[in-house]
Amino acid sequence: MPRTLISNDPARIRAFREELGEVVFKPVMGGAMTALLNDEALSRIESVAASPVIFQERIIGEDLRVMLVGDELVSAVAIETGHACLDFRDDPVYSGGQARYREVELPPEIADHCRAAARACGLAFAGIDLKRDGPRHLFLELNSSPIYLDVEAKLGHRISRTIAEHIVARVRALPGRAS
């Protein structure tokens, strides 16, 4: 995991950037793109006092998206847009539906870490964003409602079907429920 600070304390945020150099930030609750904590953003840092923000060491590498349903790793892809963007979601190729996806095989210990993270959050369905730099995999975030239909349509990954099957199996397993 990249070095991370979740804070609304401007002094701690400034010290974090001073220590690490390149830092990115995004809201804790989502809804905005990742941005670089450059001098201009740092000049407005007092505005974070109302709500904590996630600050992370900037990681350069390939963007990976892992989809889990229960403990099943249903999809693991590299997201390819042809551009080097801070946040692939902000790339017009991605947002315009033109991204390409390449299946990747995760090392077993990375897949196990993804499963453990989803279980720790109590999620039966999760999308996990990683950065891969050579053999190194860094966990960025875990999404409880990830976007996945483009991957499913382009690569034929059975994400929706696996979600439906998981839900049906859990309902059937409820006490007093006939199979």
For each residue, the residues with C-beta under 8 A, 3 or more apart:
1: 4 138 139
2: 56 57 58 59 131 138 140
3: 16 20 56 57
4: 1 54 55 56 57
5: 12 13 16 54 55 56
6: 28 52 53 54 55
7: 12 13 16 48 52 53 55
8: 48 49 50 51 52 53
9: 12 13
10: 13 14 45 46 48 49
11: 14 15
12: 5 7 9 15 16
13: 5 7 9 10 16 17 37 42 45 48 53 55
14: 10 11 17 18 42 45
15: 11 12 18 19
16: 3 5 7 12 13 19 20 23 55
17: 13 14 20 21 23 37 42 55
18: 14 15
19: 15 16
20: 3 16 17 23 57 58
21: 17
22: 36 57 58
23: 16 17 20 36 37 55 56 57 58
24: 34 35 36 37 55 56 57 58 86
25: 34 35 37 41 53 54 55 56
26: 30 32 33 34 35 53 54
27: 30 31 32 51 53 54
28: 6 51 52 53 54
29:
30: 26 27 143
31: 27
32: 26 27 35
33: 26 86 87 89 90
34: 24 25 26 86 87 90
35: 24 25 26 32 41 86 87
36: 22 23 24 41 58 86
37: 13 17 23 24 25 41 42 55
38: 41 42
39: 42 43
40: 43 44
41: 25 35 36 37 38 44 45
42: 13 14 17 37 38 39 45
43: 39 40
44: 40 41 47
45: 10 13 14 41 42 48
46: 10 49
47: 44 50
48: 7 8 10 13 45 51 52 53
49: 8 10 46
50: 8 47
51: 8 27 28 48
52: 6 7 8 28 48
53: 6 7 8 13 25 26 27 28 48
54: 4 5 6 25 26 27 28
55: 4 5 6 7 13 16 17 23 24 25 37
56: 2 3 4 5 23 24 25 59 140
57: 2 3 4 20 22 23 24
58: 2 20 22 23 24 36 86
59: 2 56 131 133 138 140
60: 131 133
61: 131 132 133 136 138
62: 78 131 132 133
63: 78 79 88 129 130 131
64: 76 77 78 79 104 106 129 130 131 132 137
65: 75 76 77 79 127 128 129 130 146 148 151
66: 73 75 76 106 111 114 127 128 129 130
67: 73 74 75 76 126 127 128 146 148 151 157 159
68: 71 72 73 74 114 115 118 123 125 126 127 128
69: 72 74 124 125 159 162 163 166
70: 124 166
71: 68 115 119
72: 68 69 162 166
73: 66 67 68 76 106 111 114 115
74: 67 68 69 157 158 159 162
75: 65 66 67 103 148 151 152 155 157 159
76: 64 65 66 67 73 103 104 105 106 111
77: 64 65 101 102 103 104 151 155 157
78: 62 63 64 101 102 104 132
79: 63 64 65 88 94 99 101
80: 99 100 101 102
81: 85 88 91 93 94 98 99 100
82: 93
83: 91 93
84:
85: 81 88 90 91
86: 24 33 34 35 36 58 90
87: 33 34 35 90 91
88: 63 79 81 85 91 94 99
89: 33 94 95
90: 33 34 85 86 87 94 95
91: 81 83 85 87 88 94 95 99
92: 95 96
93: 81 82 83 96 98 99
94: 79 81 88 89 90 91 98 99
95: 89 90 91 92
96: 92 93
97: 150
98: 81 93 94
99: 79 80 81 88 91 93 94 150
100: 80 81 154
101: 77 78 79 80 150 151 154 155
102: 77 78 80
103: 75 76 77 155
104: 64 76 77 78 132
105: 76
106: 64 66 73 76 110 111 114 137
107: 110 111 135 137
108: 111 112
109: 112 113
110: 106 107 113 114 130 137
111: 66 73 76 106 107 108 114 115
112: 108 109 115 116
113: 109 110 116 117 139
114: 66 68 73 106 110 111 117 118 126 128 139
115: 68 71 73 111 112 118 119
116: 112 113 119 120
117: 113 114 120 121 126 128 139 142
118: 68 114 115 121 123 124 126 128 142
119: 71 115 116 122 123
120: 116 117
121: 117 118 126 142 144
122: 119
123: 68 118 119 126 142 144
124: 69 70 118 166 170
125: 68 69 144 163 166
126: 67 68 114 117 118 121 123 142 143 144 146
127: 65 66 67 68 142 143 146 147 148
128: 65 66 67 68 114 117 118 139 141 142 143
129: 63 64 65 66 139 140 141 142 143
130: 63 64 65 66 110 137 138 139 140
131: 2 59 60 61 62 63 64 137 138 140
132: 61 62 64 78 104 136 137 138
133: 59 60 61 62 136 138
134:
135: 107
136: 61 132 133
137: 64 106 107 110 130 131 132
138: 1 2 59 61 130 131 132 133
139: 1 113 114 117 128 129 130 142
140: 2 56 59 129 130 131
141: 128 129
142: 117 118 121 123 126 127 128 129 139
143: 30 126 127 128 129 146
144: 121 123 125 126
145:
146: 65 67 126 127 143
147: 127 150
148: 65 67 75 127 151 152 157 159
149: 152 153 160
150: 97 99 101 147 153 154
151: 65 67 75 77 101 148 154 155 157 159
152: 75 148 149 155 156 157 158 159 160
153: 149 150
154: 100 101 150 151
155: 75 77 101 103 151 152
156: 152
157: 67 74 75 77 148 151 152
158: 74 152 161 162
159: 67 69 74 75 148 151 152 162 163
160: 149 152 163 164
161: 158 164 165
162: 69 72 74 158 159 165 166
163: 69 125 159 160 166 167
164: 160 161 167 168
165: 161 162 168 169
166: 69 70 72 124 125 162 163 169 170
167: 163 164 170 171
168: 164 165 171 172
169: 165 166 172 173
170: 124 166 167 173 174
171: 167 168 174 177
172: 168 169 177 179
173: 169 170 177
174: 170 171 177
175:
176:
177: 171 172 173 174
178:
179: 172
